Amino acid sequence: MRFRYLIALAAVWAVATSASASAQADGEPLTLPAAIRRALQQQPELQAFAYRLDAENARVGEAALGPETTAELMIEDALGSGDYQGVDAAQTTLSLSRVIELGGKRAGRVAVAEAMRSRVETERAIRQLDVVADVARRFIETLHGRERLRLTREAVQLAERTREAAARRVQAGLAPVAEVARAEARIAQAALELEHTEHEYESSRRFLAAAMGEREVRFGETSGDLFALETVAPLDELVRRLESSPVLLWFADEARLREAEIRLAELKRRPDIQGQLGIRRFEQGGDFALVAGFRVPLQSGRRGAFAVDAARADRARTEAERESALLKLQAQLLASYRELEHAQLEARVLRERVIPALEEALARTEYAYQRGRYSYLELTDAQQELMAARLRLSEVCANFHLLRVEIERLTGQSLESAGVTP
């Protein structure tokens, strides 16, 4: 494979190990590099590129062939009238003819075919980027789903603890009986949310299996730390990396193809010569004679000029499309980078300031509630604020990793730098 520009997602995921996927058995934890390997090995869409490349290799071989030699048998002056009745006066000519290519047209055809093969290789690299990015996104969503499941289970436990505290307050005459009923209703709601979260988590695992090209979930828990936010490269460096992005490399291949087409069109303006050589038999005397000739097309240069103009226009269009694609990639990279910076800042504020403050507030509220100084509503508000902040932290961290995956996909990182091989 000419290009191996696949996302360095092992660097994105700090705790993802480089364990081999070949040893991955049912029920074993799944690391991100292992998931990437399995996808690259099993995705049917990527396997189809092998057949496309076989076809392009065959076209390169076909382009390298010279013109065919043609055999021609001609019978003249036969089956007529008068002296030409029957075949006694016939002339039989057996000749061989072949086009003699001038100006290096065969090399021009080979260059076009090789450029088309190179373009398919780059398309495969681009699609590999997409597959790896999709696996990474599904992997992150699975980790996020597992964290949401953990928080939802914690919410059920918190609701049960609140019910016990409410029951003790009722027994002590510090609260009405309705407070226990409200706590029971909250437990039921939390249980429903837990059941829904479990379904979503299982769906995320199935989507991950599908992204790896597998029909069933054949792995255990996904192994990774959702809250490990690695530092990203500076924006200027990422912008420079765009030049080596497979998306732009595709335009480079397209430009090479157009250049090869221009050269071939210019070569075709020089006419080829068709030579013919044969032997003729005269039936009347049984004599033989040599026949030879050649053909040269007229006005081929004028016709070829239109082909050259069309090829040059395609080449100019490719340059314009590449510039447009680069501008879009730069804008997309800048937007993703700014969002990533904001996600990193928000995660730090939530982790260092918001969640510790809410944990302390909940502890004080529970203490005051058990002594009858705070109401049930104040307690549940404190609980919900803390759970919402923890869930928000999980969402922000997941979004950080998703944005980083997108940045790595845009810039096109080398697969070897991740320690991952297809």
RADA-V210546 format. One record per pair of residues at least 4 apart in sequence whose C-alpha atoms are under 8 Angstrom apart, sorted by the first residue. I is the first residue (numbers start at 1). J is the second residue. If there is no record, write none. Layout:
[[I J] [I J]]
This chain:
[[1 121] [2 118] [2 121] [2 122] [3 121] [3 122] [3 125] [3 246] [4 125] [4 414] [4 415] [5 125] [5 126] [5 129] [5 245] [5 246] [5 412] [5 413] [5 414] [5 415] [6 125] [6 128] [6 129] [6 132] [6 409] [6 412] [6 413] [6 414] [6 415] [7 129] [7 132] [7 133] [7 405] [7 408] [7 409] [7 412] [7 413] [7 414] [7 415] [7 418] [8 12] [8 408] [8 413] [8 414] [8 415] [8 416] [8 417] [8 418] [9 13] [9 32] [9 33] [9 136] [9 405] [9 408] [9 418] [10 14] [10 16] [10 17] [10 18] [10 32] [10 33] [10 418] [10 419] [11 418] [12 230] [12 401] [12 404] [12 405] [13 32] [13 224] [13 225] [13 228] [13 230] [13 401] [14 224] [14 225] [14 228] [14 229] [14 230] [15 223] [15 224] [15 225] [15 228] [16 31] [16 32] [16 33] [16 223] [16 224] [17 31] [17 32] [17 33] [18 31] [18 33] [18 34] [18 419] [18 420] [19 31] [19 33] [19 34] [20 24] [20 34] [21 33] [21 34] [21 35] [21 37] [21 38] [24 28] [24 29] [24 30] [24 34] [24 219] [25 218] [25 219] [26 218] [26 219] [26 220] [27 218] [27 219] [27 220] [27 221] [28 219] [28 220] [28 221] [29 219] [29 220] [29 221] [29 222] [29 223] [30 34] [30 35] [30 219] [30 220] [30 221] [30 222] [30 223] [31 35] [31 222] [31 223] [31 224] [32 36] [32 136] [32 139] [32 222] [32 223] [32 224] [33 37] [33 420] [34 38] [35 39] [35 135] [35 212] [36 40] [36 132] [36 135] [36 136] [36 212] [36 420] [37 41] [37 420] [37 421] [37 422] [38 42] [38 212] [38 213] [39 43] [39 131] [39 132] [39 135] [39 211] [39 212] [39 213] [40 46] [40 128] [40 131] [40 132] [40 212] [40 422] [41 47] [41 422] [42 46] [42 47] [42 212] [42 213] [42 214] [43 47] [43 211] [43 212] [43 213] [44 48] [44 213] [45 49] [46 50] [46 124] [46 127] [46 128] [47 51] [48 52] [49 53] [49 120] [49 124] [50 54] [51 55] [52 56] [52 120] [53 57] [53 117] [53 120] [53 121] [54 58] [55 59] [56 60] [56 113] [56 114] [56 116] [56 117] [57 61] [57 117] [58 62] [59 63] [59 113] [60 64] [60 110] [60 113] [60 114] [61 65] [61 110] [63 106] [63 109] [63 110] [63 113] [64 106] [64 107] [64 109] [64 110] [65 106] [66 106] [67 98] [67 99] [67 100] [67 101] [68 98] [68 99] [69 96] [69 97] [69 98] [69 99] [70 96] [70 97] [70 98] [71 94] [71 95] [71 96] [71 97] [72 93] [72 94] [72 95] [72 96] [72 97] [73 92] [73 93] [73 94] [73 95] [74 92] [74 93] [74 94] [75 90] [75 91] [75 92] [75 93] [76 90] [76 91] [76 92] [77 84] [77 87] [77 89] [77 90] [77 91] [78 84] [78 85] [78 86] [78 87] [78 88] [78 89] [78 90] [78 91] [79 84] [79 85] [79 86] [79 87] [80 84] [80 85] [80 86] [81 85] [83 89] [84 88] [84 89] [84 90] [85 89] [87 283] [88 283] [88 284] [89 282] [89 283] [89 284] [90 282] [90 283] [90 284] [91 280] [91 281] [91 282] [91 283] [92 280] [92 281] [92 282] [92 283] [93 278] [93 279] [93 280] [93 281] [94 278] [94 279] [94 280] [95 276] [95 277] [95 278] [95 279] [95 291] [96 276] [96 277] [96 278] [97 274] [97 275] [97 276] [97 277] [98 274] [98 275] [98 276] [99 272] [99 273] [99 274] [99 275] [100 272] [100 273] [100 274] [100 275] [101 105] [101 106] [101 272] [101 273] [102 270] [102 271] [102 272] [102 273] [103 267] [103 270] [104 108] [104 267] [105 109] [105 264] [105 267] [105 268] [106 110] [107 111] [108 112] [108 260] [108 261] [108 263] [108 264] [108 267] [109 113] [109 264] [110 114] [111 115] [111 260] [112 116] [112 257] [112 260] [112 261] [112 264] [113 117] [114 118] [115 119] [115 253] [115 254] [115 256] [115 257] [115 260] [116 120] [116 253] [116 257] [117 121] [118 122] [118 253] [119 123] [119 250] [119 253] [119 254] [120 124] [121 125] [122 126] [122 246] [122 249] [122 250] [122 253] [123 127] [123 250] [124 128] [125 129] [125 246] [126 130] [126 246] [126 247] [127 131] [128 132] [129 133] [129 409] [129 412] [130 134] [130 409] [131 135] [131 211] [132 136] [133 137] [133 405] [133 406] [133 409] [134 138] [134 211] [135 139] [135 208] [135 211] [135 212] [136 140] [136 402] [136 405] [137 141] [137 402] [137 405] [138 142] [138 204] [138 205] [138 207] [138 208] [138 211] [139 143] [139 208] [139 222] [140 144] [140 226] [140 398] [140 401] [140 402] [141 145] [141 204] [141 398] [142 146] [142 201] [142 204] [142 205] [142 208] [142 222] [143 147] [143 222] [143 223] [143 224] [143 225] [143 226] [144 148] [144 226] [144 394] [144 395] [144 398] [145 149] [145 197] [145 200] [145 201] [145 204] [146 150] [146 201] [147 151] [147 394] [148 152] [148 197] [148 391] [148 394] [149 153] [149 194] [149 197] [149 198] [149 201] [150 154] [151 155] [151 387] [151 390] [151 391] [152 156] [152 190] [152 193] [152 194] [152 197] [153 157] [153 194] [154 158] [155 159] [155 190] [155 387] [156 160] [156 187] [156 190] [156 191] [156 194] [157 161] [158 162] [159 163] [159 183] [159 186] [159 187] [159 190] [160 164] [160 183] [160 187] [161 165] [162 166] [162 183] [163 167] [163 180] [163 183] [163 184] [164 168] [165 169] [165 370] [166 170] [166 175] [166 179] [166 180] [166 183] [166 376] [167 171] [167 180] [168 172] [169 173] [169 174] [169 175] [169 370] [169 372] [170 174] [170 175] [170 176] [170 177] [170 179] [170 180] [174 372] [175 179] [175 372] [177 181] [178 182] [179 183] [179 376] [180 184] [181 185] [182 186] [183 187] [184 188] [185 189] [186 190] [187 191] [188 192] [189 193] [190 194] [191 195] [192 196] [193 197] [194 198] [195 199] [196 200] [197 201] [198 202] [199 203] [200 204] [201 205] [202 206] [203 207] [204 208] [205 209] [205 217] [206 210] [206 216] [206 217] [207 211] [208 212] [209 213] [209 214] [209 215] [209 216] [209 217] [209 218] [210 214] [210 215] [210 216] [226 394] [226 397] [226 398] [227 394] [227 397] [229 344] [229 397] [229 400] [229 401] [232 404] [233 237] [233 238] [234 238] [235 239] [235 334] [235 337] [236 240] [237 241] [238 242] [238 411] [239 243] [239 330] [239 333] [239 411] [241 245] [241 411] [241 412] [242 248] [242 326] [242 329] [242 330] [242 410] [242 411] [242 412] [243 248] [243 249] [243 411] [244 248] [244 249] [244 411] [244 412] [245 249] [245 410] [245 411] [245 412] [245 413] [246 250] [246 412] [247 251] [248 252] [248 322] [248 325] [248 326] [249 253] [250 254] [251 255] [251 318] [251 319] [251 322] [252 256] [253 257] [254 258] [254 318] [255 259] [255 315] [255 318] [255 319] [256 260] [257 261] [258 262] [258 311] [258 312] [258 314] [258 315] [259 263] [259 311] [259 312] [259 315] [260 264] [261 265] [261 311] [262 266] [262 308] [262 311] [262 312] [263 267] [264 268] [265 269] [265 304] [265 305] [265 307] [265 308] [265 311] [266 270] [266 304] [266 305] [266 308] [268 300] [268 301] [268 304] [269 300] [269 301] [269 302] [269 303] [269 304] [269 305] [270 300] [270 301] [271 296] [271 297] [271 298] [271 300] [271 301] [272 296] [272 297] [273 294] [273 295] [273 296] [273 297] [274 294] [274 295] [274 296] [275 292] [275 293] [275 294] [275 295] [276 291] [276 292] [276 293] [276 294] [277 290] [277 291] [277 292] [277 293] [278 290] [278 291] [278 292] [279 288] [279 289] [279 290] [279 291] [280 288] [280 289] [280 290] [280 291] [281 286] [281 287] [281 288] [281 289] [282 286] [282 287] [282 288] [283 287] [299 303] [300 304] [301 305] [302 306] [303 307] [304 308] [305 309] [306 310] [307 311] [308 312] [309 313] [310 314] [311 315] [312 316] [313 317] [314 318] [315 319] [316 320] [317 321] [318 322] [319 323] [320 324] [321 325] [322 326] [323 327] [324 328] [325 329] [326 330] [327 331] [328 332] [329 333] [329 410] [330 334] [331 335] [332 336] [333 337] [333 407] [333 410] [334 338] [335 339] [336 340] [336 403] [336 404] [336 406] [336 407] [337 341] [337 403] [337 407] [338 342] [339 343] [339 403] [340 344] [340 399] [340 400] [340 403] [340 404] [341 345] [342 346] [343 347] [343 396] [343 397] [343 399] [343 400] [344 348] [344 396] [344 397] [344 400] [345 349] [346 350] [346 396] [347 351] [347 393] [347 396] [347 397] [348 352] [348 353] [349 353] [349 354] [350 354] [350 355] [350 389] [350 393] [351 355] [351 356] [351 393] [352 356] [353 357] [354 358] [354 389] [355 359] [355 386] [355 389] [355 390] [356 360] [357 361] [358 362] [358 382] [358 385] [358 386] [359 363] [359 386] [360 364] [361 365] [361 382] [362 366] [362 379] [362 382] [362 383] [362 386] [363 367] [364 368] [365 369] [365 374] [365 378] [365 379] [365 382] [366 370] [366 379] [367 371] [368 372] [368 373] [368 374] [369 373] [369 374] [369 375] [369 376] [369 379] [374 378] [374 379] [375 379] [376 380] [377 381] [378 382] [379 383] [380 384] [381 385] [382 386] [383 387] [384 388] [385 389] [386 390] [387 391] [388 392] [389 393] [390 394] [391 395] [392 396] [393 397] [394 398] [395 399] [396 400] [397 401] [398 402] [399 403] [400 404] [401 405] [402 406] [403 407] [404 408] [405 409] [406 410] [407 411] [408 412] [408 413] [409 413] [413 417] [414 418] [415 419] [415 420] [415 421] [416 420] [416 421]]
